[in-house]
Amino acid sequence: MSVMTKVTAPVMQRMQPTITKYQGQLTQRWQGLQEREQRLIQVMAVMLVAAILWFGIWQPLNEREARAQMQLQGHYETQRFVAQQISQVLYARANQRQGVQAVRADQLNSVVNQLTGQLELEVSRSQPQNESLVLVFNEAQFNALLQFIQQLSERGVVIENLDVAESNTTGVVRVRRLQIRAAG
């Protein structure tokens, strides 16, 4: 005998009289119904089982599958985007090695001002810190920020720290800290 049988057998023996009693009452009521009422209850029971299967199992599974597909698609798009950005950074580094003139520390401010003007980025705060420059943008278009970082990299500027937060507007981010320094 299994453990489950040992546990459930005494419980079933105690419940058997109660089950038999209710089963008898239910059979008596069923026989007291007209044939038309019995058919109606049978159809209703089938429909109830179908509704439970549909709303309790099938529909939630379909909704979860759709959500998972959307998340997967989003991850694929993010992966493609990151791969694109990596290739652009690698391309920029290759150009840098092929003789693109690197920015010197004394030119860093002017290069930042030039690039932010071209890309229509508004620097909220610019603060020198040792050999680095810390920039803060309250709002920046995400794509413009990526172009800014790419162009800085192409000029030999090292990105030491980047702290970005999302904003309420789609496609716009808040740059809490962008710390850069000249490579040379």
Secondary structure by P-SEA (a helix, b strand, c coil): ccaaaaaaaaaaaaaaaaaaaaaaaaaaaaaaccaaaaaaaaaaaaaaaaaaaacccaaaaaaaaaaaaaaaaaaaaaaaaaaaaaaaaaaaaaaaaaccccccccaaaaaaaaaaaaacccccbbbbcccbbbbbbccccaaaaaaaaaaaaaacccccbbbbbbcccccbbbbcbbbbbbcc
